[in-house]
Structures are given as C-alpha cells and as structure tokens.
Amino acid sequence: MSKKTFTTGIDSVLGSPAETPTPDKPTKPQSHRATFIMEEADVEKIRAIAYWERRKVTAVANDMIKSYLKSYEKKNGDIQPIPKEAGK
C-alpha cells in the first residue's frame, strides 16, 4: 500500500480564511466598569424595569444615566471635564 499525500489540506474542503469575506462589525462605544452604592429600593425598581421590558439591567441603567445627563445639559449647558492636576 502506498502512502497518500494530501498537499491541499483541509483548506481546500472548507475554504481558506482569505476567501471568506468578514462583514464589517460596527464598533461599540468604549465602556468603563464602575461600581455605585444605591438605595436598595431603587436597585429593585431598576431590576423590575429590566425584567418587564426584557432588557439587561445594564442597558436600563445606561438609558437612565444618559437621560439624566441630557436633562442636566439642557438645563445647565455642556458639562465641563474635570481638569487634570499638574504633575499627575
């Protein structure tokens, strides 16, 4: 029995990665993990909203924060960034 050589490999069956175009994925906004201490009743209300709307708690909290920031800026103008201290 002679030994068979497979010169093309598995790429010939499945196709090489270069042949399959990958769709452009939209970039997500950069996120930052933060921890906040809140009243338990407020946390439960946020969790209930997320449950009834079939959304993630994070999404509901993000929407609430964005809504507050928009309202704040409408009333007070643009929020100025905190100045960086010299030497840091």
N, C-alpha and C positions, 0 to 999 in steps of 0.2 A: 504494500500500500504506500502510495506516495503522499508526502506531506503537502497540504494545500496552503497557499499563502493568500491572505486577504490584504491586498495592497490598498484598497479604498477604505476599508474600515467601516465603522458604524455610521460615520457621517454621510456616506453615500445612501444609506437607507433612510436616515432621519433628516438629512439636510444639514448643511453646516450653519453655524450661527450667523455667518456673514450673509447668507441667503435670505434669512427671515428678518424682515424689517420690524423694528420695535416702534410702537406708536409713541409719540411724544407725550410724556406724562406731564400734567400741569403741576407746577411746583406749589407745594404747600407753604403757607406763611410760616415763618420760623416761630417756634413755640418755646416757652420757658416754663419749667415746673416751679410752682410756688405753693406754699402752704399758708393758709389763713385760718385764724381762730374765729369761729362764728357762733352765734347762739344756736342751740340745738333745734329749736323750733323752726328757725329759718332754714337750716340744713334739711330738715324733714320736708318742708314745703318745696324746696328745690328738687329734692328726690321725688316727691309726688308729681310735680310738674313733668319731670323727665319720664316717669312711669306712664302717666296718662297720655303724653304726647309721643311715646315710644321713641324717645331720644336718649342720648347719653347725658349723664349729669354734667359732664364737662362741657358739652355743647350748650346746655341750658345756662350754665354759669357764664360761659363766654358771651352768650347773647345778652345776658343781664348786665354784664360789665360794659359791653360795647354800648348798650342802650344808655346806661348811666353816663358814660364818657361823652357820648353825643349830646345828651341833655346838658351836661356840665359845660361843654364847649359852646353850646348855643347861648347859654346864659352868661358865661364869663369870658368867652373868647378862647383862642388856642391855648392849650396847656404848654407851658414852657418847660423844657427839660431841666432836670436838677443840674446845676453847674458842677463840673468836676473840680475837686480841690487841687491846688498846685502841689506838685510833689508826689501825687499818687498815680 
